[in-house]
């Protein structure tokens, strides 16, 4: 019976020592209380941001590139973790950089679509609706019959720069068949928000 009590006592003592060492050792291992406040690197060039972060003991990694029209090209537009957060030494700061040039997007197929669908497709592709010309058609109303960029007819799938202005021609069954079928009517667009 005495050996059994010694074993339980030593086992309990061993568990208490392990828990105590873990508690104090974990603080040391995780550098508890040792933190750095992340600076803002938004609107900086990546090489400038990397210098600023490395001086503080932080690392930087470019996570993605996006295109935002109203931002300077080649600058950081987003960072994670954000500025003013507490992080440990040697932490990686992930950044998203604005592209240096407008990306190319595929021209959507607008012909044989309704005017409202064409507006939505243009907006979703990152393009801008230009002039909407109307032409007489016996059947159908507001059906897109042609799409143009810079006065030139353009096929679906062709690559154009994001933000390119697209002109379209739609049918109008309420027009007189003898009227000018290429009369331009600039409509207010829903693409600008």
Secondary structure as the mmCIF struct_conf table of DSSP 4:
data_model
#
loop_
_struct_conf.conf_type_id
_struct_conf.id
_struct_conf.beg_label_comp_id
_struct_conf.beg_label_asym_id
_struct_conf.beg_label_seq_id
_struct_conf.end_label_comp_id
_struct_conf.end_label_asym_id
_struct_conf.end_label_seq_id
HELX_RH_AL_P HELX_RH_AL_P1 UNK A 2 UNK A 29
TURN_TY1_P TURN_TY1_P1 UNK A 30 UNK A 33
STRN STRN1 UNK A 36 UNK A 37
HELX_LH_PP_P HELX_LH_PP_P1 UNK A 38 UNK A 40
TURN_TY1_P TURN_TY1_P2 UNK A 42 UNK A 43
BEND BEND1 UNK A 44 UNK A 44
STRN STRN2 UNK A 45 UNK A 45
HELX_RH_AL_P HELX_RH_AL_P2 UNK A 46 UNK A 55
TURN_TY1_P TURN_TY1_P3 UNK A 56 UNK A 57
STRN STRN3 UNK A 59 UNK A 66
TURN_TY1_P TURN_TY1_P4 UNK A 69 UNK A 70
BEND BEND2 UNK A 71 UNK A 71
TURN_TY1_P TURN_TY1_P5 UNK A 73 UNK A 74
STRN STRN4 UNK A 75 UNK A 75
STRN STRN5 UNK A 76 UNK A 80
BEND BEND3 UNK A 81 UNK A 81
HELX_LH_PP_P HELX_LH_PP_P2 UNK A 82 UNK A 82
TURN_TY1_P TURN_TY1_P6 UNK A 83 UNK A 84
STRN STRN6 UNK A 86 UNK A 87
TURN_TY1_P TURN_TY1_P7 UNK A 89 UNK A 90
HELX_LH_PP_P HELX_LH_PP_P3 UNK A 91 UNK A 91
STRN STRN7 UNK A 92 UNK A 98
BEND BEND4 UNK A 100 UNK A 101
HELX_LH_PP_P HELX_LH_PP_P4 UNK A 102 UNK A 103
STRN STRN8 UNK A 104 UNK A 106
HELX_LH_PP_P HELX_LH_PP_P5 UNK A 107 UNK A 108
TURN_TY1_P TURN_TY1_P8 UNK A 111 UNK A 112
BEND BEND5 UNK A 113 UNK A 113
STRN STRN9 UNK A 114 UNK A 114
HELX_RH_AL_P HELX_RH_AL_P3 UNK A 115 UNK A 124
TURN_TY1_P TURN_TY1_P9 UNK A 125 UNK A 126
STRN STRN10 UNK A 128 UNK A 136
BEND BEND6 UNK A 138 UNK A 139
BEND BEND7 UNK A 141 UNK A 142
STRN STRN11 UNK A 143 UNK A 143
STRN STRN12 UNK A 144 UNK A 149
TURN_TY1_P TURN_TY1_P10 UNK A 150 UNK A 151
STRN STRN13 UNK A 152 UNK A 153
TURN_TY1_P TURN_TY1_P11 UNK A 156 UNK A 157
STRN STRN14 UNK A 159 UNK A 161
TURN_TY1_P TURN_TY1_P12 UNK A 162 UNK A 163
STRN STRN15 UNK A 165 UNK A 172
TURN_TY1_P TURN_TY1_P13 UNK A 173 UNK A 174
BEND BEND8 UNK A 175 UNK A 175
TURN_TY1_P TURN_TY1_P14 UNK A 177 UNK A 178
BEND BEND9 UNK A 179 UNK A 179
TURN_TY1_P TURN_TY1_P15 UNK A 181 UNK A 182
STRN STRN16 UNK A 184 UNK A 185
HELX_LH_PP_P HELX_LH_PP_P6 UNK A 186 UNK A 189
BEND BEND10 UNK A 190 UNK A 191
#
